[in-house]
Amino acid sequence: MPEEAKLSHTAAMILQTIGSGEGYGFSVMEVTGLPSGTVYPAMRRLERDGLIRSQWEKQSIADHEQRPPRKYYKLTRSGLTALEASQKRYPLLAKMIPAEVANN
């Protein structure tokens, strides 16, 4: 798809991070160094565009760890395709955030 090649560097970093196994918002912020005001709106756009999907963890897990529930994100097939296109467009991306996309 043509729009995949036009992903911003920020969106590509977020896809790369999610593809590496960092699946919730705060971990994406930690890995990328991007602020929450950038990460969360970008993830909403990526989800709207069908490149990632989300699911809330079970309340019992959060309760056991004494924290609020986390919303976990995974790449969709379209997201994986977009990530691969982004890795060609931004060759240093993989060096910044090593990907383990096989688990998605």
C-alpha positions in Angstrom: 0.0 0.0 0.0 1.3 3.4 -0.8 0.5 4.9 2.6 2.8 2.4 4.3 5.9 3.9 2.6 4.8 7.3 3.9 4.8 6.5 7.6 6.6 9.1 9.7 9.8 8.2 11.5 7.8 8.4 14.8 5.2 5.9 13.6 8.0 3.6 12.2 9.8 3.7 15.6 6.5 2.8 17.4 5.9 -0.1 15.0 9.5 -1.3 15.4 9.1 -1.2 19.2 5.8 -3.1 19.2 7.3 -5.6 16.8 10.2 -6.1 19.1 7.9 -7.3 21.8 7.4 -4.1 23.8 3.6 -4.2 23.8 2.2 -1.4 26.0 2.4 2.3 25.9 4.8 3.1 28.7 7.3 0.5 27.4 7.1 2.1 23.9 7.9 5.5 25.6 10.9 4.0 27.4 12.4 2.3 24.4 11.8 5.2 21.9 12.4 8.1 24.3 9.2 9.7 22.9 6.8 11.5 25.3 3.3 10.2 26.0 1.8 13.1 24.1 3.4 11.7 21.0 3.2 8.0 21.6 -0.5 7.6 22.6 -2.0 9.7 19.7 0.3 7.9 17.3 -0.7 4.5 18.6 -4.4 5.5 18.3 -3.8 6.5 14.6 -1.9 3.2 13.9 -4.7 1.2 15.4 -7.3 3.2 13.5 -5.3 2.5 10.3 -5.3 -1.2 11.1 -1.5 -1.5 11.6 -1.7 -2.5 15.3 -4.5 -4.0 17.5 -4.9 -3.7 21.2 -6.3 -5.7 24.1 -6.6 -4.9 27.7 -4.9 -7.4 30.1 -6.9 -9.2 32.6 -7.8 -7.2 35.7 -6.6 -10.1 37.9 -3.0 -9.7 36.5 -2.9 -6.0 37.2 -4.4 -6.6 40.6 -1.8 -9.2 41.4 1.0 -6.8 40.4 -0.8 -3.9 42.3 -1.0 -1.6 39.3 -3.6 -0.4 36.7 -4.3 -2.7 33.8 -2.2 -2.3 30.7 -3.4 -2.1 27.2 -1.2 -4.3 25.1 -0.5 -3.8 21.4 0.5 -6.2 18.6 1.3 -5.7 14.9 -1.4 -6.8 12.4 -0.3 -8.3 9.1 -0.7 -4.9 7.5 1.5 -3.5 10.4 4.2 -6.1 9.7 4.1 -5.1 6.0 4.3 -1.5 7.0 7.2 -2.2 9.4 9.1 -4.0 6.6 8.6 -1.0 4.3 9.7 1.4 7.0 12.8 -0.6 7.7 13.8 -0.1 4.1 13.0 3.6 4.3 14.7 4.1 7.6 17.7 1.7 7.6 18.9 2.7 11.1 15.6 1.8 12.6 16.6 -1.8 13.3 19.9 -0.7 14.9 18.0 1.6 17.2 15.4 -1.0 18.2 16.2 -4.6 17.4 13.0 -6.4 16.1 11.7 -9.8 17.0 8.7 -9.6 14.8 8.5 -13.4 14.5 6.3 -13.6 17.6 3.6 -11.3 16.1 
